[in-house]
Amino acid sequence: MGTGKGVSVFELINTFEKCTGVKLNYKVAPRRPGDIEKVWGNVDKANKVLGWKAVHTLEEALSSAWNWQKVLRERGIM
């Protein structure tokens, strides 16, 4: 669940690398048959029905998720 504002794969990769200091190993390749160009979710239902709204930036969310994964690894869970 997010803000309803889409980000590109490159934006996500660059933001993750900036937040974590980890350089990701990826390869840029042509689209495969059936790959879609753009997709994002509509958050209106979550906002209205659940009363939930994203309040953190992409940077904050990625940093929090990364820190949680590090804790799990330290505990031998992941």
Rosetta constraint file for C-alpha pairs under 8 A:
AtomPair CA 1 CA 41 HARMONIC 7.76 0.50
AtomPair CA 1 CA 43 HARMONIC 7.28 0.50
AtomPair CA 1 CA 54 HARMONIC 7.75 0.50
AtomPair CA 2 CA 41 HARMONIC 7.97 0.50
AtomPair CA 2 CA 43 HARMONIC 7.18 0.50
AtomPair CA 2 CA 54 HARMONIC 5.93 0.50
AtomPair CA 3 CA 43 HARMONIC 6.81 0.50
AtomPair CA 3 CA 53 HARMONIC 7.32 0.50
AtomPair CA 3 CA 54 HARMONIC 5.53 0.50
AtomPair CA 4 CA 40 HARMONIC 6.99 0.50
AtomPair CA 4 CA 41 HARMONIC 6.13 0.50
AtomPair CA 4 CA 42 HARMONIC 5.71 0.50
AtomPair CA 4 CA 43 HARMONIC 5.60 0.50
AtomPair CA 5 CA 40 HARMONIC 7.71 0.50
AtomPair CA 6 CA 39 HARMONIC 7.85 0.50
AtomPair CA 6 CA 40 HARMONIC 5.89 0.50
AtomPair CA 7 CA 11 HARMONIC 5.97 0.50
AtomPair CA 7 CA 12 HARMONIC 6.57 0.50
AtomPair CA 8 CA 12 HARMONIC 6.29 0.50
AtomPair CA 9 CA 13 HARMONIC 6.16 0.50
AtomPair CA 10 CA 14 HARMONIC 5.97 0.50
AtomPair CA 11 CA 15 HARMONIC 5.97 0.50
AtomPair CA 12 CA 16 HARMONIC 6.05 0.50
AtomPair CA 13 CA 17 HARMONIC 6.16 0.50
AtomPair CA 13 CA 24 HARMONIC 7.38 0.50
AtomPair CA 14 CA 18 HARMONIC 6.13 0.50
AtomPair CA 15 CA 19 HARMONIC 6.09 0.50
AtomPair CA 15 CA 58 HARMONIC 7.65 0.50
AtomPair CA 15 CA 59 HARMONIC 6.35 0.50
AtomPair CA 15 CA 62 HARMONIC 7.96 0.50
AtomPair CA 16 CA 20 HARMONIC 6.02 0.50
AtomPair CA 16 CA 21 HARMONIC 7.92 0.50
AtomPair CA 16 CA 22 HARMONIC 7.70 0.50
AtomPair CA 16 CA 59 HARMONIC 7.37 0.50
AtomPair CA 16 CA 62 HARMONIC 6.29 0.50
AtomPair CA 16 CA 63 HARMONIC 7.71 0.50
AtomPair CA 17 CA 21 HARMONIC 5.25 0.50
AtomPair CA 17 CA 22 HARMONIC 5.14 0.50
AtomPair CA 17 CA 23 HARMONIC 5.55 0.50
AtomPair CA 17 CA 24 HARMONIC 6.89 0.50
AtomPair CA 18 CA 22 HARMONIC 7.67 0.50
AtomPair CA 19 CA 59 HARMONIC 6.35 0.50
AtomPair CA 19 CA 62 HARMONIC 7.00 0.50
AtomPair CA 19 CA 63 HARMONIC 5.69 0.50
AtomPair CA 20 CA 63 HARMONIC 6.63 0.50
AtomPair CA 20 CA 66 HARMONIC 7.07 0.50
AtomPair CA 31 CA 35 HARMONIC 6.06 0.50
AtomPair CA 43 CA 47 HARMONIC 6.20 0.50
AtomPair CA 44 CA 48 HARMONIC 6.02 0.50
AtomPair CA 45 CA 49 HARMONIC 5.48 0.50
AtomPair CA 45 CA 50 HARMONIC 7.31 0.50
AtomPair CA 46 CA 50 HARMONIC 5.02 0.50
AtomPair CA 46 CA 51 HARMONIC 6.37 0.50
AtomPair CA 46 CA 52 HARMONIC 5.60 0.50
AtomPair CA 46 CA 53 HARMONIC 7.15 0.50
AtomPair CA 47 CA 51 HARMONIC 4.81 0.50
AtomPair CA 47 CA 52 HARMONIC 4.82 0.50
AtomPair CA 47 CA 53 HARMONIC 5.43 0.50
AtomPair CA 48 CA 52 HARMONIC 7.50 0.50
AtomPair CA 56 CA 60 HARMONIC 5.78 0.50
AtomPair CA 56 CA 61 HARMONIC 6.19 0.50
AtomPair CA 57 CA 61 HARMONIC 6.22 0.50
AtomPair CA 58 CA 62 HARMONIC 6.07 0.50
AtomPair CA 59 CA 63 HARMONIC 6.05 0.50
AtomPair CA 60 CA 64 HARMONIC 6.06 0.50
AtomPair CA 61 CA 65 HARMONIC 6.15 0.50
AtomPair CA 62 CA 66 HARMONIC 6.02 0.50
AtomPair CA 63 CA 67 HARMONIC 6.10 0.50
AtomPair CA 64 CA 68 HARMONIC 6.18 0.50
AtomPair CA 65 CA 69 HARMONIC 6.25 0.50
AtomPair CA 66 CA 70 HARMONIC 6.31 0.50
AtomPair CA 67 CA 71 HARMONIC 6.35 0.50
AtomPair CA 68 CA 72 HARMONIC 6.30 0.50
AtomPair CA 69 CA 73 HARMONIC 6.16 0.50
AtomPair CA 69 CA 78 HARMONIC 7.54 0.50
AtomPair CA 70 CA 74 HARMONIC 6.15 0.50
AtomPair CA 71 CA 75 HARMONIC 6.29 0.50
AtomPair CA 72 CA 76 HARMONIC 6.27 0.50
AtomPair CA 72 CA 77 HARMONIC 5.13 0.50
AtomPair CA 72 CA 78 HARMONIC 5.70 0.50
AtomPair CA 73 CA 77 HARMONIC 5.65 0.50
AtomPair CA 73 CA 78 HARMONIC 4.93 0.50
